[in-house]
Amino acid sequence: MELKNIIYKVNSFILGICNYFSISAAARKQFNYLDDVIYRRLHKILKQKYKSKPGMGIFIKNILMKDGRVFCDNIQTLKVSDIKPYGGANIN
């Protein structure tokens, strides 16, 4: 699967989960754990995808992953803190 498609699927998963459970501040704070889980899983997928590339670790760290996000062209993965709940509620 292409990296763009992986990023789109991860972003839709994060949006769906956060919007479904956005009614409570406690639930949103607990979802910050998702950022770490998704980061580790995406890092593992990228290592498998680019294992034949020379300097794979440096390529992944410097080109594809920055600040805990995966970048491909102009697309990046979302974090739970990026998602604003429906209804304009100020939930941090």
Long-range contacts (C-beta under 8 A, 24 or more apart in sequence): 3-46, 3-49, 3-64, 3-70, 3-72, 4-72, 4-73, 4-75, 6-42, 6-45, 6-70, 7-70, 7-72, 7-75, 7-76, 7-77, 8-75, 10-38, 10-42, 10-70, 10-77, 10-78, 11-77, 11-78, 14-38, 14-77, 14-78, 14-79, 14-80, 14-83, 15-78, 15-83, 18-80, 18-83, 18-85, 19-83, 19-85, 19-86, 22-83, 22-85, 22-86, 22-89, 22-91, 23-85, 24-91, 25-91, 25-92, 28-80, 28-85, 28-91, 28-92, 31-80, 32-80, 32-81, 34-80, 35-68, 35-79, 35-80, 35-81, 38-77, 39-68, 42-70, 42-77, 46-70
